């Protein structure tokens, strides 16, 4: 493969073809089904699918078959099946998603979730970095290989529309498409990133999750706090007592043993290397308020906290009036949404069961406890790299990035990876992407580092050719 031609092809595609179409994609409010109960009627996910389908079909990749796959009552999948140009070494599955997180408020001046803005090499808008660019980059990488005279095995680009909802429909699609996918030998996921934009980052582990709405009820209706307090217990105090069973509030340590695992030695070593490659990233990546400081000073420990240790975040609440409307009322109930991030190798079902038991057993004052909106998903720990893949990563890192590649363990989850690892245990995994710690995925001012996305596209082209030659 002529690597200069591959790089030129990818760059030209990004400048002339991808950026205009990706900007139009940003304008589509394609909320994930979890955030849009009427997604089917609203049609935004279908609009996103059709937008990408039209663009990919317009590329005219020889032999490519583009189809929308729809199973009853499930969000659709866009599938691009590209035949091998040389010896077929098994299917290369290139993954991304088209659904988006909610817009949320607080975007910067001149910015908005559905308003694409290209500023200083950053493309702003919801779905730019997470993960609208993935389908474009995967298609462009295939084009770059072909334009440069390289080879690739059969490639299947799979773009789902439910990832931000936990990919509930993917198991059914994997089963439905199993014969069509064939033997998957390489998985390239472009829904990730790393700690800087100076190198290629490989995600080697993903935390799992468990989430519940925990409600404590103590009264059938609110009562005057001056009369009822001291007789009826506070629902918040009961709930706070229950939380003390699962989390040490002084340290953040999760006390449920099923939520903890022993950290593998190789992952601990990788964390130290990642910190050395991009020092200060974890201490400075997040906008701490005032004099707030990180949980610990040791940056390696911060990396392990976000990749291999369980955490609890309270991400929602109900039963509270706004402070300005708060009267002297002993509230009848308190609801908190508890989001546990679990180590990659933890059994999420067992962890959830243990958390449920801790929160519902021997409740103070026999208050009513309800557990609703339950969700759990296992994490993922990458297999060891094959020699050909390690060699290819070393080579492309020197040529494209000028820096060694590094690894990162992510606190977020990509459910698809765990599903694929179970179904294709012999496959190699390259989980990478253009996201950085400051890309603002899921929050206001989401942006895509365009040059990093371009470099990642070239890197994928290199990997496709190396896989075909292995």
HULIN-V796390 format. One record per residue. PHI is phi in degrees with one decimal (NA if undefined). Layout:
phi
PHI
PHI
//
This chain:
phi
NA
-78.9
-70.6
-66.3
-64.7
-59.6
-66.0
-63.6
-61.8
-61.8
-63.5
-64.5
-64.2
-63.4
-71.1
-95.6
-116.7
-76.4
-56.9
-62.0
-72.1
-63.5
-62.2
-65.7
-63.7
-56.9
-69.6
-88.1
-79.7
-83.3
-65.5
-62.5
-53.4
-61.0
-105.1
-144.0
-61.2
-103.3
-57.6
-64.9
-72.2
-70.0
80.2
-72.5
-64.4
-63.0
-64.7
-64.8
-58.7
-66.2
-62.3
-68.8
-60.7
-61.4
-66.8
-67.1
-60.9
-68.6
-73.0
66.3
-65.1
-59.5
84.3
-70.3
-117.2
-112.1
-145.3
-98.5
-103.7
-129.2
-100.2
-54.7
61.5
-129.4
-67.9
-74.9
-126.8
-100.7
-121.9
-120.9
-108.2
-116.7
-69.0
-65.9
-99.8
-145.7
-62.0
-86.9
-98.8
102.9
-71.8
-96.8
-101.5
-105.9
-116.8
-158.5
-141.2
-111.9
-80.1
-128.4
-73.5
-61.2
-67.8
50.9
-93.8
91.7
-70.1
-68.1
-60.7
80.1
-117.5
-165.0
-61.8
-108.0
-118.6
-67.7
-135.3
-100.0
-143.1
54.1
77.2
-117.4
-100.7
-88.6
138.5
-67.8
90.8
-68.7
-96.1
-132.2
-148.4
-62.0
-72.9
-60.7
-63.4
-64.4
-63.7
-62.8
-65.3
-64.5
-63.6
-63.4
-60.9
-65.1
-59.7
-67.2
-65.0
-92.1
75.5
-86.0
-130.9
-146.2
-73.4
-57.0
-116.7
-124.9
-92.5
-118.9
-117.9
-95.6
-128.9
-137.2
-62.3
-70.9
-102.2
93.8
52.4
-65.8
-94.1
-63.4
-55.2
-65.5
-69.0
-62.8
-66.7
-63.7
-99.0
-57.2
-66.1
-68.7
-70.9
69.4
-88.4
-84.4
-109.6
-144.5
-114.2
-116.1
-109.5
-109.1
-113.9
-142.6
177.7
-160.1
-94.9
-154.2
-115.5
-106.3
-155.7
-87.1
-110.5
-106.6
-82.5
-104.6
-157.0
-133.4
-71.7
-87.8
-151.1
-145.4
-140.2
-143.8
-95.4
-106.5
-119.0
-116.0
-115.0
-125.4
-137.9
-77.0
-154.8
-63.8
-132.1
-55.9
-68.0
-69.4
-98.3
-91.1
-67.4
96.7
-107.5
-86.6
-70.7
-77.9
-63.0
-67.0
-66.1
-63.1
-64.0
-62.1
-62.4
-65.7
-63.9
-63.6
-77.2
-109.0
-140.6
-79.4
-68.1
-77.9
-119.5
84.3
-65.0
-85.1
-90.4
-83.4
-63.4
-66.9
-90.7
-114.4
-138.6
-79.2
-75.0
-60.4
-61.3
-68.0
-73.4
-64.2
-66.2
-62.1
-61.6
-64.8
-65.8
-63.2
-65.3
-65.1
-70.5
-136.9
-64.0
86.0
-60.4
-75.3
-79.6
-117.0
-71.1
-112.8
-79.0
-61.5
-90.8
57.6
-97.4
-57.9
-121.8
-60.4
-60.9
-136.1
-85.2
-69.1
-69.8
-63.5
-64.7
-63.5
-61.1
-66.9
-61.4
-89.8
-126.5
-129.4
-115.6
-73.9
-139.2
-125.5
-122.9
-89.2
-108.4
-162.2
-153.0
-146.2
96.1
-110.2
-78.6
-58.4
-50.9
-66.1
-104.0
-77.3
-92.8
-80.8
-126.5
-81.3
-68.6
-74.4
-153.9
-134.7
-122.8
-126.3
-93.9
-102.5
-115.2
-95.8
-97.1
-113.7
-57.6
-55.5
-101.8
-73.4
-82.7
-66.0
-66.2
-65.6
-63.9
-62.8
-61.7
-68.3
-64.2
-58.3
-61.9
-64.1
-87.4
-117.6
-100.1
50.9
-77.0
-55.0
62.4
54.4
-61.3
-78.8
-117.3
-122.3
-113.1
-133.3
47.1
-84.7
-147.0
-152.3
-155.0
-73.3
-86.4
-155.7
-125.5
-68.0
-71.4
-62.3
-73.1
-68.5
-54.6
-63.1
-72.2
-61.3
-62.4
-64.8
-64.8
-61.1
-67.9
-68.3
-63.7
-66.2
-78.6
-95.5
-104.8
71.5
-142.6
-63.4
-71.3
-139.3
-122.3
-148.5
-103.7
-101.0
-77.8
-77.0
-120.0
-124.5
-53.0
-57.9
-66.5
-62.8
-62.4
-68.2
-61.3
-69.0
-79.9
-127.3
-65.0
-95.0
-75.0
-93.1
-124.1
-121.4
-102.8
-147.6
153.7
-104.1
-67.4
-119.2
-61.5
-105.5
-77.6
63.9
-60.4
77.6
-126.8
-60.9
65.3
-58.5
-147.1
-108.9
-77.3
-62.7
-65.5
-66.4
-61.9
-64.4
-65.1
-62.9
-59.7
-63.5
-60.8
-64.0
-59.4
-59.3
-66.9
-60.2
-68.5
-64.3
-62.5
-67.4
-90.8
-64.0
//
